[in-house]
């Protein structure tokens, strides 16, 4: 009864709500635009016209003949004495290092500077032994460690393993433990319990009969709508209306 289905009217087309459509102009556009008037082409088809460099002639001499008189030649004129001067021939110096024709002398600068003493033979060079010495003979058994740390004849002492601190007693566990003696349960019979002054909390239901007409039952009755359900029954089969017997059973079930 509170939420009844509202029938929807068919959609109408309003001319003031329709969007405007684009209508192209009926008149043709003039070919003379701002771009065409600003950039004119020199030929009919600019893509097919090759570029030809214009012939401006000789821009340096401008057609005048140069008789060999430059700015340097006209500024510095040679005298009569310098005209007959010839260029001297180039002299190539000889190399500083030259090889001798005969053999090299034995008396060099080092030998003449550090002569040997008479009667004293030069010391002989001491060549180091080769690095591989494993094939010279068997290796000695007396190594540095065996020579310094010899085995002693004393017997090895027995290992002393201390007993554990926590031991399990073989006797049965006594009932009087530390926790049991510390927290003893008091004898409540010797004490009188203090009475509370708070009121007793209990629910006393009303003895009057409960009215069957409530707000929810009056708002949501078991009546069915007369018209078809458009939104709620979309995609579902139509429900048949309740008979008088089913409505009486539902009413008795709600009142109980």
DRENFIPA-215974 format. One record per atom (N, C-alpha, C): y, x negated, z. Coordinates in steps of 0.001 Angstrom, whole numbers, plus 500000, padded with zeros to 6 digits. Atoms other than C-alpha are relative to their C-alpha. Last residue first. Example, Ala and Ser with C-alpha at 12.3 -4.5 7.8 and 13.67 -1.06 7.14 Angstrom:
<rs>
498810500820499940 498940486330507140 501090500770500730 498810499110500000 495500487700507800 501200499100500000 
</rs>
This chain:
<rs>
500976500417498981 484214499602516975 500364498628500548 499655499455498693 487281500955515178 499075499524501099 498766500606499512 486868498627512200 500373500512501387 500258501412499690 483239499556511701 501256499320500529 500740500074498735 483977503286511960 499719498565500406 499096499596498921 486669502992509261 499316499939501354 499034501092499768 484403500953506986 500955500359501129 500702501115499338 481580503523507383 500970498857500306 500268499606498612 483934506441506602 499303498894500763 498741500064499272 485243504665503467 499809500392501462 499689501408499752 481679504027502310 501327499854500745 500917500508498970 480782507714502738 500310498535500331 499589499495498702 483864508941500844 499120499468501120 500290498577499788 483099506728497860 500449500412501403 500931499694498919 484800503455497136 499813501516500132 499385499544498740 486425502924493716 498941500379501025 500088498554499881 484517500880491088 500633500447501314 500727499520498827 485689497328490521 500044501532500047 499302498965499226 486679496160487016 499122500498501145 500377498614500332 485038492934485809 500705501002500924 501059499517499127 487035489715486252 499616501444499600 501236500753500203 489098487675483766 498865500437500882 499998500705501292 492385489049485059 498735499159499886 501273499786500696 491627491477487891 499961499304498650 501126500382499151 494348490184490235 498681500103499271 500002501436499680 497121490144487610 498751499608500772 499760500834501190 496613493520485875 499836498519500342 499439501248499479 494970495641488572 500158499022498841 500786501240500209 494423499109487044 500751498779500551 499866500628501320 496135502156488568 499159498731499874 500413499072501054 494933504262491534 500052499351498610 498907499574500899 495062501512494134 499455500871498876 499981500768501235 492219501518496669 501146500477499126 499795499247501225 492510502736500238 500091499060498801 501085500165500961 490913500717503028 500185500769498721 501001498934499968 494106500366504989 498946499761498934 501049500284500980 496053497150505462 498905501064500169 499433500697501162 499358497989507126 498955499821498904 499114499104500716 498100500695509536 500565499344498735 500802498932500602 495125498603510524 500874500988499248 500772500531501124 497289495530511027 499195501100499310 499090500314501102 499863497359513128 499228499521498772 499183501195499780 497219498951515342 500882499773498787 498975500128501032 495738502474515394 500902498815500346 500564500502501255 492497502232517371 501027499808498904 499618499153501114 494140502495520795 499482499399498698 499211500746500985 492207500720523513 500280500896498796 500667500210501295 491029502966526341 500953499357498998 499659498939500952 492756502372529671 499309499744498677 501030498978499971 490871500120532116 500299501136499045 499492498659499766 493000497118531262 498852501018499927 499786499189501199 491304493790531595 500472501402500362 500283498601499673 491869491767534732 500243500847498750 499554499063501017 491631488088533902 499552501398500392 501091499210500544 491352485717536849 500589501019499046 499844499732501420 493497482920538266 498768500738499501 501277500024500716 493680482974542027 500220500427498559 500648498692500188 497132482229543319 498734499870499168 499768499492501343 497859478652544419 499317501344499827 499128498835499951 497944478156548210 500295500559498606 498882500039500938 494954475839548132 500786501292500085 499903498846500871 492699475526551156 501246499897499132 498680499375499935 492024472101552577 500061501134498993 499260500075501263 488334471337552909 501308500756500118 499672498642500413 487101470841556421 500902499932498775 498606499742500377 485470467467556971 500147501454499585 499131500251498852 482295466685558903 501461500321499700 500187498916499014 480086468350556289 500899499822501216 498988498961500167 481558466078553611 499843501129501005 500646498755499595 479542463079554808 501056501107499990 499710499467498664 481077460210552862 499258501325500260 499633498596500176 479346458535549916 500253500605501387 500927499059499389 479400454797550493 500505501419499811 499602498634500377 481224452525548108 498956500971500528 498538499903500104 481135449028549562 500455501417499727 499390500079498680 477535449125550848 501517500145499953 500417498837499217 476161450417547534 500618499986501390 499304498807500492 478231447953545517 499640501232500831 498564500136499707 477121445004547618 500767501243499568 499326501033500783 473475446089547565 501478499963500378 498666500284499487 471488447984550175 500589498814499231 499094498902500327 468530449392548194 501425499756500454 499633499173498879 466626446153548240 500991501065499563 498567499914499794 465072444824545056 500307500959501147 499359498780500535 461346444040545320 501478500057500386 500058498879499069 460378440443546002 500671501231499400 501299499325500138 459717438012543124 499875501201500925 500803499961498792 463356437039542877 498704500760499730 500508498653499770 464760436220539480 499080499969501201 501450499899499860 466776433028539425 499622501444500309 500397498604499834 470311432419538189 498478500067499993 499314499445498839 471405428813538779 499575501444500271 498909499082500278 468828427373536446 500621500571501254 500359498586500038 466746424433537554 501224500853499711 499657499206498798 467803420925536598 499598501460499817 499358498773500430 465842419063533892 500343500827501234 499844499079498877 465057415499534899 500791501207499504 498835499118500122 463753413508531957 500002500980501154 500319498601500313 461346410778532914 501269500850499984 500032499078498857 462544407212532768 499708501430499541 499006498957500212 461483405048529808 499956500982501164 500503498714500468 459563402079530979 501137501023499897 499981498953498994 461257398686531177 499499501306499421 501335499576499580 460127395993528734 499984501090501029 500284500347498622 463445395621526884 498652500589500413 500680498945499247 463825395614523094 499664499512501392 501453500146499932 466345393121521742 499414501123500846 500552498916499184 469864394116520769 498476499915499966 499116499689498892 471698391009519571 499421501044500934 499758501164499169 468965389487517400 500857500328501210 501230500332499264 467668392783516048 500209498788500918 500256498958499013 471188393937515116 498750499685500826 498993500080498927 472121390664513439 499721501035501081 498664499579500410 468913390530511403 500952499909501189 499080500072498875 465820388562512222 501412500298499503 500139498813499167 463466389809509556 500958499996501172 500384500307498635 464594387271506948 499982501282500828 498926499780499029 464681388463503357 499481499746501404 500135498817499143 462147386959500974 501134500066501018 501124500105499087 463403384507498348 499905501241500849 500147501373499548 466186383745495829 498782499827500900 501182500620500627 465697387066493962 499822498539500407 501250499365499563 467922389139496211 498770499297499450 500790500958499220 470926386808495885 498660500574500417 501362499484499834 472923388640493157 499178498912500687 500014498851499084 476635387813493603 498609500543500250 500059498676500657 476344384380492066 499886501110501035 501371499601500392 477436381408494129 500012501352499310 500607499021499076 481098380354494007 498589500357499547 500268498730500692 481904377166492049 499372500989500970 501059499281499291 483451374391494110 499834501358499309 499806498562499849 485466372097491864 498784500644500643 500858499162500846 485117368421492433 500259501487500301 500983499153499301 488004366555493888 499209500858499011 499501498613499827 489598363888491678 498961500870500703 500604499075500958 488392360358492315 500551501409500226 500213498691499383 490734357977494113 499478500964498934 501106500044499056 490514354306493076 499718501316500690 501134500874500390 493935354279491385 498950499971501098 499993501222499207 496078357310492183 498811499132499606 500973500097498928 496413359858489358 500092498677500737 501118500929500249 499625360372487285 499057499959501199 500901500008498849 501692363581487692 498841499052499703 499279499639498781 504764363330485395 499130499899501239 499052501053499649 503133361376482555 500747500323501295 500730501209499600 500143363687482452 500949498885500415 500678499754498735 502240366837482505 499271498766500479 498997499990498929 504624365588479818 499338500203501347 499140498819499985 501769364725477471 500973499907501162 499025500119498921 500264361309476747 500969501189499930 500623499642498740 497306362317474624 500976499923501158 500176501105499076 499319362342471416 499410500489501310 499142499859498833 498758365214468978 499714498848500961 500591499322498847 497197364130465712 500988500041501147 501155500627499380 499246363294462591 499452500813501143 500980500390501033 501532365374460293 498742499462500646 500104501415500298 503487367245462902 498914499695498982 501268500583499579 504214370948462721 499943498540499571 500735500668501073 507806372125462436 498749499371500586 501337500416499602 509726374578464562 499266499451498793 499915500915498860 513482374762463874 498636499459500396 500630499498498782 513174376273460393 500067498959501094 501429500278499860 515651375071457771 499479500571501317 500378501061499049 519017376744457193 498485499860500088 501032499476499113 519638378698453956 499587498905500966 500816501056499396 522895377876452215 499042500602500995 500486499732498640 524379380532449935 499100498875500466 501428499710499911 526212379206446875 499594500167501458 500883501132499670 529998379476446892 498545500447500090 500722499725498761 531752382308445035 499063498850500333 501357499525500175 534107381031442395 499328500167501375 500894500411498913 537879380793442746 498631500626499769 500985500969500467 539644381071439366 499070499529501108 500739499454501145 541546384323440193 498875499079499583 501232499321499588 542508383216443655 499203500548498830 500958500946499427 545037380656442476 498692500635500374 500582500818501067 546827383096440123 498984499002500536 499092501026500522 547345385701442851 499312499168498934 500373501412499839 545252388854443396 501055499059499391 500154500657501291 546973392276443788 499642498534500194 500209501443499808 546367394136447064 499742499376498630 499260500472498834 547853397677446966 499900498482500154 498569499994500288 546805398674443430 500814499443501153 499670500966501047 543255397545443947 501469499959499664 500184501350499444 542986399303447312 500381498950498957 498954500249499001 544495402564446002 499901498591500567 500156499193498798 542275402432442917 501131499685500964 498950500242499014 543146401137439467 499832500976501157 500416501014499047 539989401032437410 501040499665501025 500131501298500659 541484402812434448 499602498915500948 499887501035498985 540864406324435834 499728498654499340 500879501160500164 541521409037433209 500295498975501069 499307501281500185 543088412384434200 498983498872499940 499819500354501406 541204415669433582 500696498678499746 499163498994500665 541649417075437101 500337499608498563 499076500714500909 540235413852438558 500962500934499275 499548501267499392 538685415505441604 501021499299499108 498939499764499026 538427419214440548 500542498715500595 500006501123499072 536514418465437344 501167500162500953 499684501333500505 536074421822435606 499913498934501067 498626500357499685 536339425246437227 500382498621499480 499736501387500360 533156426612435627 501487499716500215 498958500225501021 532293429825437424 500263498513499786 498900500765499439 528980429974439288 501055499739498924 499637501112500888 526818432750437885 501211499313500596 498739500673499659 525111435131440264 500188498797499081 500140501315499359 522453437289438652 501364499371500241 498993500924500521 523238441004438004 499838498654500672 500500500635501214 520050443043438541 501006499028499391 501227500732499725 520705443987442179 499492499246498781 499721501304499399 524340444865441497 498729499208500252 501082500194499035 523468447644438981 500158498608500609 500676498718499805 526470448959437045 498917499899501074 500902499659501100 528612445915437445 499287501293500339 499439500557501236 531637444994439574 499136500314498792 500870500981500653 530640447312442407 500616499550498686 500309499719501401 533233449084444552 499157498881499424 500764501116500583 533181448830448310 499593500409498582 499593501277499394 535909451005449923 499320498816499321 498640500341500392 535671454086447647 500426498634500536 499968500274501444 531883454219447906 501405499624499531 500696501254500274 532009453839451684 500056499655498509 499156501111499532 534678456523452146 499350498659499682 499889500101498548 532732458988450000 500886498822500366 498961500960499644 533150459945446328 500189500021501508 500529501368500029 529844461674445598 501003498949500406 499369500807501024 531113465084446698 499475498576500078 499091501006499478 528653467067448804 500543499156498852 500476501380500141 527145470229447266 501062499036500493 499247500826500952 528125473676448532 499464498586499992 500361499610501363 525474475906450213 500706499151498966 498886499438500794 525688474162453548 499562500306498575 499315501024500794 522395473749455456 501116500629499177 499887499514501382 521606476464458031 500744498950499189 499159500830500867 520371475163461365 499952500551498578 500750500847500918 519023477918463584 500964499243499084 499476500064501361 520847479376466540 499179499016499161 499333501252500336 518790480085469613 500431500018498537 500696500806501002 518013483705470511 500813498748499682 500778501068499355 519449485039473807 499284499109498990 499078500935499332 522301487107472213 499255498857500682 499306500881500957 519909488687469702 500944499013500679 498571499775499882 517591489987472420 500729499074499031 499208501082500584 513910490195471509 501471500387500073 499106499608501072 511979492509473812 500799498781499541 498859500896500182 508961491618475888 500819500436498784 500134500958501112 506684494543476699 501286499223499802 499565499423501279 507189496059480135 499830498977498882 499073500844500751 505144494711483017 500328500663498679 500302500081501437 503530497245485358 501097499234499273 498829499544500752 504098496323489008 499662499915498517 499771500674501285 500911496090491068 501169500632499246 500518499236501119 501314497398494608 500268499258498697 499854500782501223 501716495034497534 499356500775498853 498813500856499909 502352497051500703 500263499278498689 498797499179500000 500000500000500000 501266499135500000 
</rs>
